[in-house]
Amino acid sequence: MRKLRVDVDAGRLSLDDRRPPSEKVIRNLASTLRIFAGVCIASGNAIELTAETVPLWLQARLERGNKHRTIASRLKDLILFATWCDEEEETLEFLHTQKRRYRRSGNKEAKAKDIKMRRLNFDLADVWLKAEELRAEAQLTSRGSAKRARLTRAAACVALSVVCPLRIGDLHRIAFGEHLQRRAGHWSLSIETAKTGLAYDRPVLWPELTPFLDDLLLLDMPHDNIWDSFVQKDGLPIFSRDGASGVAVDWPTRCWERHFGIGEHIVRSLWHTMMYESDDEDQWIALALCGQGHRRTAQDYTLEGRTRRAGRRGRAKISEARRAALVEHIA
């Protein structure tokens, strides 16, 4: 699977007509399979997907404290692997049955992100103001200093994650020229998301983001010419610390944790929260900005938004009816 992924990414021809998942999905799958193999070995069973070994693995996951929603996700990994290996239909059906079971029970559990969201005391506007504060602080520090570079990168990371709320697997690898283009009056972004393999295309990024990206472009450059800097940095990761290599995949999350106490991924939830708390059918805006390509997830977000709006309208109607009844009683 990994070899075919490499061949596909390199544009090489292959006799295998299967479409391999993304590198990130393969990494998650490998982790799930390692744990599954460990359970099989510990129980004295052959490392095979069977009606005997899968329940043992499920029990081990429950004993480790995994939530049902997490187990359903790991079962999805096993289904992907079993399908890839042309396992028997009985095995696939058994895995699908277990996945449906754990997904149903998992839907009744409180999501970790929802618990975190209830603890937050900031919204998207506060996030943007923080980005502007970081940029202003960077402008006051000495040119060429490590502090200025750190603040400039942090300001751009926070601002970019608001305008383009991508997953960290995409945000950290954006490169000048390759994904991010400087136009005459604006920036544009076009990238294939690592998780879904779908195109995320923003021909015109919001003008409010331009100074943040321009600061990155001019960072550590001996001159202030935008176009000369763009030519010299063409192909380089935008958050590079040494002018050549990129940052670690979890760097955007560490940046967010430093300034907000929570990882970068929460900005996607902030967008969805703001849109589905609106009285308008604006959920599609958050879905588009977040590059949400999974139909089931998109439907879940949309349904949640409609449910909340229906609840607010219901409470408003009850309040209105109570007021009308009170007036009538007084009269």
Residue frames as qw, qx, qy, qz and C-alpha x, y, z in Angstrom:
[[0.000, 0.886, 0.464, 0.000, 0.00, 0.00, 0.00],
 [0.296, -0.811, 0.113, 0.493, 2.82, 2.38, 0.90],
 [0.432, -0.158, 0.599, 0.656, 4.77, 1.50, -2.24],
 [0.244, 0.589, 0.662, 0.396, 1.74, 2.15, -4.43],
 [0.127, -0.931, -0.260, 0.221, 1.17, 5.47, -2.64],
 [0.372, -0.598, 0.347, 0.619, 4.75, 6.47, -3.44],
 [0.377, 0.146, 0.703, 0.585, 4.32, 5.40, -7.07],
 [0.119, 0.797, 0.573, 0.153, 1.07, 7.37, -7.43],
 [0.219, -0.901, -0.058, 0.371, 2.59, 10.49, -5.87],
 [0.369, -0.462, 0.505, 0.629, 5.59, 10.20, -8.18],
 [0.561, 0.573, -0.122, -0.585, 3.36, 9.79, -11.25],
 [0.028, -0.337, 0.907, 0.252, 4.72, 6.35, -12.06],
 [0.723, 0.031, -0.415, -0.551, 2.62, 3.77, -13.90],
 [0.309, -0.240, 0.858, -0.332, 1.48, 0.71, -12.00],
 [0.354, -0.090, -0.845, -0.389, -0.27, -2.51, -12.93],
 [0.139, -0.397, -0.799, 0.429, -2.19, -2.30, -9.64],
 [0.076, -0.517, -0.417, -0.744, -5.43, -0.44, -10.33],
 [0.450, -0.678, -0.544, 0.203, -6.27, 0.04, -6.66],
 [0.066, 0.799, -0.048, 0.595, -6.29, 3.60, -5.30],
 [0.567, -0.148, -0.590, 0.556, -4.11, 3.78, -2.16],
 [0.288, -0.897, -0.332, 0.038, -5.19, 6.03, 0.71],
 [0.123, 0.909, -0.241, 0.317, -3.21, 9.08, 1.77],
 [0.500, 0.330, -0.647, 0.473, 0.08, 8.72, 3.64],
 [0.286, -0.341, 0.478, -0.757, -1.58, 9.94, 6.84],
 [0.867, -0.093, -0.004, -0.489, -4.32, 7.31, 6.57],
 [0.826, 0.236, -0.499, 0.116, -1.67, 4.65, 5.98],
 [0.177, 0.392, -0.637, 0.640, 0.20, 5.75, 9.11],
 [0.575, -0.242, 0.344, -0.702, -2.98, 5.50, 11.19],
 [0.926, 0.089, -0.228, -0.288, -3.72, 2.11, 9.66],
 [0.613, 0.345, -0.632, 0.326, -0.21, 0.85, 10.48],
 [0.139, -0.355, 0.592, -0.710, -0.65, 1.94, 14.10],
 [0.788, -0.103, 0.143, -0.590, -3.99, 0.12, 14.36],
 [0.896, 0.217, -0.380, -0.081, -2.52, -3.04, 12.85],
 [0.333, 0.417, -0.692, 0.486, 0.47, -2.99, 15.23],
 [0.420, -0.256, 0.522, -0.697, -1.87, -2.87, 18.23],
 [0.893, 0.072, -0.051, -0.441, -4.08, -5.59, 16.73],
 [0.735, 0.343, -0.571, 0.127, -1.05, -7.81, 16.10],
 [0.040, 0.405, -0.687, 0.602, 0.10, -7.29, 19.69],
 [0.686, -0.146, 0.338, -0.627, -3.26, -8.49, 21.02],
 [0.909, 0.222, -0.273, -0.222, -3.12, -11.56, 18.78],
 [0.524, 0.407, -0.664, 0.344, 0.39, -12.44, 19.97],
 [0.211, -0.351, 0.607, -0.681, -0.47, -11.86, 23.65],
 [0.781, -0.031, 0.279, -0.558, -3.50, -14.17, 23.37],
 [0.467, -0.226, 0.840, 0.159, -1.58, -16.88, 21.51],
 [0.670, 0.578, 0.436, -0.165, -3.53, -16.47, 18.28],
 [0.555, 0.205, 0.432, 0.681, -2.31, -16.15, 14.71],
 [0.009, 0.451, 0.027, -0.892, -2.22, -12.57, 13.45],
 [0.012, 0.282, 0.773, 0.568, -5.40, -12.80, 11.40],
 [0.389, -0.041, 0.096, -0.915, -8.69, -10.95, 11.18],
 [0.334, -0.203, -0.906, -0.161, -11.17, -13.50, 12.48],
 [0.534, -0.606, -0.309, -0.501, -14.36, -13.68, 14.55],
 [0.789, -0.439, -0.324, 0.284, -12.14, -14.74, 17.47],
 [0.561, -0.045, -0.114, 0.819, -9.30, -12.21, 17.29],
 [0.007, -0.530, -0.205, -0.823, -11.36, -9.09, 16.55],
 [0.575, -0.716, -0.288, -0.272, -13.45, -9.38, 19.77],
 [0.760, -0.356, -0.197, 0.507, -10.24, -9.87, 21.77],
 [0.372, 0.209, 0.068, 0.902, -8.85, -6.68, 20.23],
 [0.265, -0.655, -0.302, -0.640, -12.14, -4.84, 20.92],
 [0.710, -0.634, -0.300, 0.059, -12.05, -5.92, 24.57],
 [0.661, -0.153, -0.097, 0.729, -8.44, -4.75, 24.86],
 [0.131, 0.436, 0.175, 0.873, -9.43, -1.35, 23.45],
 [0.489, -0.706, -0.314, -0.405, -12.28, -1.03, 25.95],
 [0.772, -0.488, -0.233, 0.336, -9.97, -1.96, 28.82],
 [0.509, 0.069, 0.011, 0.858, -7.57, 0.75, 27.64],
 [0.003, -0.612, -0.378, 0.695, -10.38, 3.26, 28.03],
 [0.067, 0.030, 0.546, 0.835, -10.97, 3.93, 24.31],
 [0.467, 0.326, 0.306, -0.763, -14.31, 5.57, 23.62],
 [0.657, 0.360, 0.662, -0.018, -16.76, 3.79, 21.34],
 [0.444, 0.872, 0.005, -0.206, -16.38, 6.55, 18.75],
 [0.052, -0.733, 0.651, 0.192, -12.61, 5.94, 18.67],
 [0.535, -0.086, 0.840, 0.043, -13.08, 2.18, 18.38],
 [0.642, 0.635, 0.404, -0.145, -15.46, 2.70, 15.43],
 [0.284, 0.883, -0.313, -0.204, -12.74, 4.76, 13.74],
 [0.240, -0.513, 0.817, 0.113, -10.15, 2.02, 14.33],
 [0.655, 0.244, 0.711, -0.074, -12.60, -0.57, 12.96],
 [0.537, 0.812, 0.029, -0.229, -12.74, 1.57, 9.84],
 [0.014, 0.726, -0.665, -0.176, -8.96, 1.06, 9.54],
 [0.465, -0.140, 0.874, -0.001, -9.37, -2.71, 9.81],
 [0.658, 0.567, 0.454, -0.199, -12.12, -2.65, 7.16],
 [0.352, 0.851, -0.299, -0.251, -9.85, -0.69, 4.83],
 [0.140, -0.541, 0.823, 0.105, -7.05, -3.22, 5.33],
 [0.577, 0.120, 0.799, -0.121, -9.36, -6.23, 4.96],
 [0.618, 0.715, 0.207, -0.253, -10.80, -4.81, 1.73],
 [0.198, 0.805, -0.517, -0.213, -7.30, -4.12, 0.39],
 [0.180, -0.378, 0.908, 0.019, -6.28, -7.72, 1.16],
 [0.612, 0.031, -0.562, -0.555, -9.46, -9.22, -0.37],
 [0.194, -0.106, 0.863, -0.454, -10.56, -10.85, 2.88],
 [0.052, -0.347, -0.921, -0.168, -13.59, -13.12, 2.90],
 [0.265, -0.511, -0.316, -0.754, -17.02, -11.47, 2.72],
 [0.661, -0.568, -0.490, 0.011, -17.90, -12.97, 6.10],
 [0.563, -0.254, -0.253, 0.745, -14.95, -11.19, 7.70],
 [0.080, 0.228, 0.158, 0.958, -15.85, -7.88, 6.07],
 [0.454, -0.564, -0.457, -0.517, -19.48, -8.17, 7.12],
 [0.672, -0.492, -0.453, 0.317, -18.43, -8.97, 10.70],
 [0.406, -0.116, -0.114, 0.899, -16.18, -5.88, 10.80],
 [0.132, -0.366, -0.310, -0.868, -18.91, -3.69, 9.30],
 [0.569, -0.588, -0.537, -0.204, -21.40, -4.97, 11.87],
 [0.607, -0.431, -0.347, 0.570, -19.04, -4.14, 14.73],
 [0.240, 0.082, 0.073, 0.965, -18.33, -0.71, 13.27],
 [0.313, -0.513, -0.419, -0.681, -22.04, 0.10, 13.00],
 [0.644, -0.563, -0.509, 0.097, -22.54, -1.08, 16.58],
 [0.536, -0.357, -0.219, 0.733, -19.76, 1.08, 18.01],
 [0.096, 0.250, 0.231, 0.935, -20.68, 4.06, 15.86],
 [0.413, -0.619, -0.490, -0.454, -24.26, 3.98, 17.15],
 [0.649, -0.612, -0.358, 0.277, -23.15, 3.78, 20.78],
 [0.506, -0.097, -0.019, 0.857, -20.40, 6.33, 20.13],
 [0.008, -0.521, -0.339, -0.783, -22.91, 8.86, 18.84],
 [0.531, -0.741, -0.376, -0.165, -24.39, 8.93, 22.35],
 [0.674, -0.363, -0.182, 0.617, -21.04, 9.87, 23.90],
 [0.005, -0.969, -0.010, 0.245, -19.97, 13.47, 24.39],
 [0.740, 0.534, -0.070, 0.404, -17.30, 14.40, 21.85],
 [0.634, -0.343, -0.147, 0.677, -13.96, 15.50, 23.28],
 [0.241, 0.250, 0.197, 0.917, -14.03, 18.59, 21.08],
 [0.328, -0.692, -0.413, -0.494, -17.50, 19.52, 22.38],
 [0.665, -0.616, -0.299, 0.298, -16.23, 19.28, 25.95],
 [0.515, -0.127, 0.043, 0.847, -13.29, 21.52, 25.01],
 [0.049, 0.504, 0.373, 0.777, -15.57, 23.96, 23.20],
 [0.456, -0.771, -0.411, -0.171, -17.64, 24.47, 26.36],
 [0.646, -0.542, -0.131, 0.521, -14.47, 25.47, 28.21],
 [0.462, 0.279, 0.201, 0.818, -13.36, 28.06, 25.67],
 [0.085, -0.791, -0.354, 0.492, -13.68, 31.72, 26.49],
 [0.018, -0.514, 0.355, 0.780, -12.82, 33.05, 23.02],
 [0.711, 0.548, 0.418, -0.137, -14.29, 33.07, 19.53],
 [0.713, 0.396, 0.283, 0.506, -12.97, 33.65, 16.00],
 [0.098, 0.937, 0.025, 0.335, -12.89, 37.43, 16.48],
 [0.560, -0.776, 0.287, 0.041, -10.65, 36.99, 19.53],
 [0.845, -0.032, 0.365, 0.389, -8.38, 34.67, 17.53],
 [0.514, 0.679, 0.192, 0.487, -7.98, 37.26, 14.78],
 [0.191, -0.951, 0.109, -0.215, -7.25, 40.01, 17.31],
 [0.759, -0.518, 0.333, 0.213, -4.54, 37.78, 18.80],
 [0.762, 0.307, 0.304, 0.483, -2.98, 37.37, 15.36],
 [0.222, 0.870, 0.067, 0.436, -2.90, 41.16, 14.95],
 [0.504, -0.838, 0.205, -0.047, -1.35, 41.55, 18.41],
 [0.842, -0.212, 0.344, 0.358, 1.39, 39.05, 17.57],
 [0.597, 0.560, 0.236, 0.523, 2.11, 40.84, 14.29],
 [0.062, -0.948, 0.025, -0.313, 2.25, 44.23, 16.00],
 [0.678, -0.668, 0.285, 0.115, 4.65, 42.83, 18.61],
 [0.826, 0.103, 0.322, 0.451, 6.82, 41.37, 15.86],
 [0.388, 0.794, 0.144, 0.445, 7.01, 44.75, 14.11],
 [0.297, -0.925, 0.154, -0.182, 8.44, 46.30, 17.29],
 [0.817, -0.410, 0.315, 0.256, 11.31, 43.81, 17.58],
 [0.117, -0.676, 0.524, 0.504, 14.68, 44.01, 15.83],
 [0.790, 0.500, -0.211, -0.287, 14.87, 42.92, 12.20],
 [0.569, 0.458, -0.676, 0.102, 16.72, 39.64, 11.83],
 [0.273, -0.381, 0.719, -0.513, 16.16, 38.61, 15.44],
 [0.175, -0.101, -0.978, -0.043, 14.91, 35.16, 16.42],
 [0.152, 0.410, 0.651, -0.621, 12.08, 36.76, 18.41],
 [0.388, 0.445, -0.137, -0.795, 10.82, 38.68, 15.37],
 [0.350, 0.174, -0.824, -0.410, 10.90, 35.52, 13.26],
 [0.070, -0.207, -0.942, 0.255, 9.05, 33.51, 15.93],
 [0.241, 0.480, 0.446, -0.716, 6.33, 36.14, 16.35],
 [0.365, 0.396, -0.398, -0.743, 5.97, 36.62, 12.58],
 [0.289, 0.032, -0.925, -0.246, 5.47, 32.91, 12.02],
 [0.011, 0.331, 0.837, -0.435, 3.04, 32.66, 14.94],
 [0.300, 0.463, 0.167, -0.817, 0.98, 35.63, 13.72],
 [0.414, 0.300, -0.589, -0.626, 0.78, 34.21, 10.20],
 [0.181, -0.063, -0.981, 0.010, -0.09, 30.74, 11.50],
 [0.137, 0.414, 0.687, -0.581, -2.97, 32.04, 13.62],
 [0.359, 0.496, -0.046, -0.789, -4.28, 34.36, 10.87],
 [0.342, 0.254, -0.758, -0.495, -3.96, 31.76, 8.11],
 [0.071, -0.158, -0.975, 0.137, -5.73, 29.12, 10.20],
 [0.285, 0.487, 0.477, -0.674, -8.70, 31.49, 10.53],
 [0.428, 0.532, -0.267, -0.680, -8.89, 32.36, 6.84],
 [0.679, 0.265, -0.633, -0.258, -8.04, 28.81, 5.69],
 [0.619, -0.443, 0.509, -0.401, -9.03, 26.49, 8.57],
 [0.749, 0.310, -0.572, -0.125, -7.19, 23.46, 7.22],
 [0.918, -0.387, -0.053, 0.071, -6.03, 20.47, 9.23],
 [0.348, -0.807, 0.416, 0.235, -2.48, 20.68, 10.58],
 [0.733, -0.012, 0.591, 0.337, -1.42, 17.98, 8.11],
 [0.489, 0.689, 0.362, 0.395, -2.10, 20.51, 5.35],
 [0.103, -0.994, -0.027, -0.029, -1.34, 23.80, 7.09],
 [0.570, -0.672, 0.350, 0.317, 2.24, 22.93, 8.03],
 [0.655, -0.009, 0.568, 0.499, 3.33, 21.91, 4.51],
 [0.390, 0.884, 0.257, -0.031, 2.10, 24.92, 2.51],
 [0.604, -0.211, 0.267, 0.720, 4.93, 26.23, 0.32],
 [0.159, 0.713, -0.094, -0.677, 5.48, 29.48, -1.55],
 [0.264, 0.457, -0.614, -0.587, 4.85, 29.13, -5.27],
 [0.114, -0.013, -0.984, -0.138, 3.81, 25.49, -5.00],
 [0.120, -0.567, -0.810, 0.091, 0.59, 26.09, -3.06],
 [0.113, -0.830, -0.306, 0.452, 0.62, 29.77, -2.15],
 [0.495, 0.412, 0.338, 0.687, 0.84, 32.32, -4.96],
 [0.122, -0.583, -0.184, 0.782, 1.43, 36.07, -4.66],
 [0.374, 0.661, 0.535, 0.369, -0.72, 37.97, -7.17],
 [0.225, 0.506, 0.058, 0.831, -0.74, 41.68, -8.00],
 [0.305, -0.513, 0.138, -0.791, -3.15, 42.58, -5.23],
 [0.806, -0.348, 0.207, -0.432, -3.73, 39.41, -3.24],
 [0.139, -0.361, 0.922, 0.003, -2.60, 35.89, -2.36],
 [0.834, 0.058, -0.241, -0.493, -4.16, 32.64, -3.58],
 [0.372, -0.372, 0.831, -0.180, -3.98, 29.11, -2.21],
 [0.856, 0.197, -0.276, -0.390, -4.41, 25.78, -3.96],
 [0.091, -0.436, 0.875, -0.190, -3.52, 22.52, -2.23],
 [0.715, -0.108, -0.621, -0.302, -4.62, 18.88, -2.18],
 [0.581, -0.580, 0.341, -0.458, -5.70, 17.92, 1.31],
 [0.115, 0.409, -0.901, 0.083, -3.68, 15.06, 2.78],
 [0.423, 0.027, 0.795, -0.434, -6.57, 13.31, 4.50],
 [0.653, 0.482, 0.448, -0.376, -9.16, 13.36, 1.71],
 [0.490, 0.013, 0.621, 0.612, -7.04, 13.92, -1.41],
 [0.262, 0.816, 0.507, 0.095, -9.50, 16.62, -2.49],
 [0.385, 0.383, 0.068, 0.837, -8.54, 19.96, -3.98],
 [0.234, -0.782, -0.387, 0.429, -8.75, 22.99, -1.70],
 [0.413, 0.354, 0.307, 0.781, -8.76, 26.01, -3.99],
 [0.117, -0.845, -0.335, 0.399, -8.99, 29.63, -2.82],
 [0.562, 0.544, 0.238, 0.576, -8.25, 31.87, -5.85],
 [0.050, 0.666, -0.109, 0.736, -8.47, 35.06, -3.78],
 [0.509, -0.345, -0.638, 0.463, -7.59, 35.02, -0.09],
 [0.186, -0.917, -0.351, 0.032, -9.04, 37.73, 2.11],
 [0.363, 0.745, -0.162, 0.537, -7.07, 41.01, 1.87],
 [0.519, -0.784, 0.212, -0.266, -6.81, 41.15, 5.67],
 [0.932, -0.229, 0.198, 0.197, -4.44, 38.17, 5.42],
 [0.654, 0.685, -0.073, 0.314, -2.10, 39.83, 2.90],
 [0.027, -0.850, 0.418, -0.320, 0.17, 41.69, 5.38],
 [0.770, -0.437, 0.451, -0.113, 0.68, 38.52, 7.43],
 [0.911, 0.228, 0.270, 0.211, 1.79, 36.52, 4.39],
 [0.425, 0.832, -0.152, 0.322, 3.89, 39.41, 3.07],
 [0.383, -0.785, 0.445, -0.194, 5.71, 39.49, 6.41],
 [0.882, -0.161, 0.436, 0.079, 6.52, 35.79, 6.00],
 [0.762, 0.582, 0.126, 0.254, 7.70, 36.37, 2.47],
 [0.237, 0.856, -0.248, 0.387, 10.05, 39.19, 3.50],
 [0.727, -0.654, 0.205, -0.046, 11.24, 37.48, 6.69],
 [0.717, -0.403, 0.424, 0.378, 15.03, 37.12, 6.80],
 [0.654, 0.576, 0.293, 0.394, 15.37, 38.64, 3.33],
 [0.480, -0.244, -0.006, 0.843, 18.05, 41.31, 2.72],
 [0.051, -0.069, -0.277, -0.957, 15.57, 43.55, 0.88],
 [0.353, 0.335, 0.590, -0.644, 11.90, 44.54, 0.98],
 [0.404, 0.272, -0.477, -0.732, 10.98, 43.81, -2.63],
 [0.777, 0.043, 0.431, -0.456, 7.95, 41.49, -2.68],
 [0.860, 0.454, -0.107, -0.207, 8.60, 40.02, -6.12],
 [0.362, 0.602, -0.688, 0.181, 12.32, 39.41, -5.65],
 [0.372, -0.318, 0.744, -0.455, 11.54, 37.70, -2.34],
 [0.855, 0.176, 0.259, -0.414, 8.85, 35.56, -3.94],
 [0.731, 0.544, -0.408, -0.059, 11.28, 34.36, -6.62],
 [0.169, 0.529, -0.762, 0.334, 13.92, 33.50, -4.03],
 [0.414, -0.153, 0.739, -0.509, 11.50, 31.69, -1.74],
 [0.751, 0.203, -0.293, -0.556, 9.63, 29.86, -4.49],
 [0.779, 0.089, -0.619, -0.053, 9.11, 26.24, -3.41],
 [0.234, 0.202, -0.722, 0.619, 10.06, 26.78, 0.24],
 [0.352, -0.576, -0.733, 0.085, 7.68, 25.97, 3.14],
 [0.062, -0.793, -0.115, -0.595, 6.11, 29.18, 4.42],
 [0.621, -0.762, 0.068, -0.172, 6.84, 28.39, 8.09],
 [0.837, 0.236, -0.294, 0.397, 10.44, 27.35, 7.46],
 [0.532, -0.828, 0.021, 0.176, 12.84, 28.11, 10.31],
 [0.580, -0.427, 0.412, 0.557, 16.04, 27.73, 8.33],
 [0.304, 0.653, -0.273, -0.638, 14.92, 29.00, 4.92],
 [0.270, 0.307, -0.836, -0.364, 14.97, 25.51, 3.43],
 [0.239, -0.190, -0.952, 0.019, 13.14, 22.84, 5.41],
 [0.444, -0.558, -0.331, -0.617, 9.64, 22.99, 6.81],
 [0.328, -0.416, 0.578, -0.621, 8.42, 22.67, 10.38],
 [0.067, 0.036, 0.986, -0.148, 7.16, 19.55, 12.14],
 [0.223, -0.407, -0.736, -0.493, 3.65, 18.43, 11.33],
 [0.391, -0.684, -0.601, 0.136, 2.41, 19.38, 14.80],
 [0.341, -0.019, -0.138, 0.929, 4.03, 22.83, 14.86],
 [0.236, -0.434, -0.273, -0.825, 0.78, 24.73, 14.13],
 [0.669, -0.558, -0.470, -0.144, -0.87, 22.96, 17.06],
 [0.627, -0.289, -0.334, 0.642, 2.07, 23.78, 19.37],
 [0.133, 0.226, 0.065, 0.963, 1.82, 27.40, 18.25],
 [0.458, -0.524, -0.373, -0.613, -1.87, 27.48, 19.07],
 [0.728, -0.470, -0.470, 0.169, -1.36, 25.78, 22.43],
 [0.480, -0.045, -0.240, 0.843, 1.22, 28.40, 23.33],
 [0.052, -0.140, -0.036, -0.988, -1.17, 31.29, 22.69],
 [0.591, -0.254, -0.229, -0.731, -4.62, 29.77, 23.31],
 [0.420, -0.281, 0.755, -0.418, -4.06, 26.68, 25.44],
 [0.780, 0.269, 0.519, -0.225, -5.63, 24.42, 22.83],
 [0.518, -0.057, 0.656, 0.545, -4.65, 22.90, 19.48],
 [0.104, 0.258, -0.360, -0.891, -5.15, 24.50, 16.06],
 [0.084, -0.251, -0.895, -0.359, -7.81, 22.01, 15.00],
 [0.004, 0.562, 0.671, -0.484, -10.32, 23.75, 17.27],
 [0.115, 0.371, -0.141, -0.910, -10.55, 26.66, 14.81],
 [0.221, -0.113, -0.801, -0.545, -12.54, 24.38, 12.50],
 [0.223, -0.516, -0.807, 0.179, -15.04, 23.82, 15.29],
 [0.055, -0.494, -0.243, 0.833, -15.18, 27.56, 15.95],
 [0.179, 0.132, -0.490, -0.843, -16.16, 28.13, 12.33],
 [0.301, -0.302, -0.857, -0.290, -18.86, 25.47, 12.45],
 [0.197, -0.512, -0.662, 0.510, -20.17, 26.79, 15.76],
 [0.044, 0.396, 0.021, -0.917, -20.44, 30.33, 14.45],
 [0.262, 0.041, -0.618, -0.740, -22.19, 29.22, 11.27],
 [0.369, -0.346, -0.834, -0.222, -24.70, 26.83, 12.78],
 [0.160, -0.502, -0.583, 0.619, -25.58, 29.25, 15.55],
 [0.117, 0.138, -0.235, -0.955, -26.59, 31.71, 12.85],
 [0.552, 0.377, 0.529, -0.523, -30.29, 31.90, 12.03],
 [0.588, 0.594, -0.302, -0.459, -29.44, 31.51, 8.36],
 [0.977, 0.080, 0.186, 0.059, -28.58, 28.32, 6.46],
 [0.220, 0.885, -0.411, 0.007, -24.88, 29.25, 6.40],
 [0.814, -0.382, 0.432, 0.066, -23.41, 25.89, 7.38],
 [0.841, 0.453, 0.154, 0.253, -22.11, 25.39, 3.85],
 [0.178, 0.915, -0.273, 0.237, -19.73, 28.34, 4.36],
 [0.510, -0.642, 0.561, -0.113, -17.92, 26.57, 7.20],
 [0.905, 0.081, 0.412, 0.072, -17.87, 23.31, 5.25],
 [0.658, 0.712, 0.012, 0.245, -16.28, 25.03, 2.25],
 [0.021, -0.888, 0.392, -0.239, -13.71, 26.99, 4.28],
 [0.623, -0.496, 0.594, -0.112, -12.68, 23.86, 6.21],
 [0.370, 0.424, -0.757, -0.331, -12.38, 21.78, 3.04],
 [0.556, -0.076, 0.736, -0.380, -14.76, 19.23, 4.53],
 [0.400, 0.289, -0.663, -0.563, -15.05, 16.54, 1.88],
 [0.043, -0.089, -0.989, 0.112, -16.60, 13.67, 3.83],
 [0.365, -0.374, -0.481, -0.704, -20.31, 13.55, 3.06],
 [0.585, -0.501, -0.634, 0.069, -21.32, 11.91, 6.34],
 [0.409, -0.312, -0.336, 0.789, -19.41, 14.47, 8.40],
 [0.050, -0.118, -0.212, -0.969, -20.86, 17.33, 6.37],
 [0.480, -0.451, -0.587, -0.471, -24.36, 15.94, 6.89],
 [0.561, -0.449, -0.578, 0.387, -23.72, 15.59, 10.63],
 [0.235, -0.168, -0.150, 0.946, -22.61, 19.23, 10.89],
 [0.232, -0.228, -0.385, -0.864, -25.58, 20.44, 8.84],
 [0.552, -0.480, -0.652, -0.201, -28.05, 18.39, 10.88],
 [0.477, -0.378, -0.484, 0.628, -26.54, 19.66, 14.14],
 [0.066, -0.019, 0.036, 0.997, -26.91, 23.24, 12.93],
 [0.402, -0.333, -0.502, -0.689, -30.51, 22.76, 11.92],
 [0.573, -0.449, -0.673, 0.131, -31.27, 21.05, 15.25],
 [0.341, -0.289, -0.351, 0.823, -29.86, 23.98, 17.22],
 [0.127, -0.070, -0.203, -0.968, -31.73, 26.54, 15.13],
 [0.501, -0.393, -0.643, -0.425, -34.95, 24.54, 15.48],
 [0.512, -0.413, -0.619, 0.429, -34.43, 24.41, 19.24],
 [0.150, -0.174, -0.160, 0.960, -33.98, 28.19, 19.42],
 [0.312, -0.185, -0.405, -0.839, -37.07, 28.78, 17.31],
 [0.542, -0.411, -0.726, -0.106, -39.03, 26.34, 19.46],
 [0.390, -0.382, -0.506, 0.668, -38.01, 28.11, 22.68],
 [0.017, 0.042, -0.078, -0.996, -38.88, 31.46, 21.11],
 [0.427, -0.308, -0.576, -0.625, -42.36, 30.25, 20.16],
 [0.531, -0.451, -0.687, 0.206, -42.96, 28.87, 23.66],
 [0.265, -0.273, -0.299, 0.875, -41.88, 32.19, 25.19],
 [0.185, -0.095, -0.304, -0.930, -44.14, 34.06, 22.80],
 [0.510, -0.397, -0.682, -0.343, -47.09, 31.80, 23.67],
 [0.471, -0.415, -0.600, 0.495, -46.45, 32.26, 27.40],
 [0.095, -0.146, -0.092, 0.980, -46.37, 36.04, 27.04],
 [0.346, -0.218, -0.479, -0.777, -49.60, 35.98, 25.03],
 [0.547, -0.431, -0.717, -0.040, -51.26, 33.75, 27.65],
 [0.366, -0.325, -0.457, 0.743, -50.08, 36.04, 30.47],
 [0.091, 0.002, -0.127, -0.988, -51.47, 39.12, 28.72],
 [0.477, -0.309, -0.613, -0.548, -54.78, 37.37, 28.15],
 [0.527, -0.411, -0.692, 0.274, -54.93, 36.26, 31.80],
 [0.207, -0.234, -0.285, 0.906, -54.21, 39.81, 33.06],
 [0.257, -0.109, -0.320, -0.905, -56.85, 41.22, 30.71]]
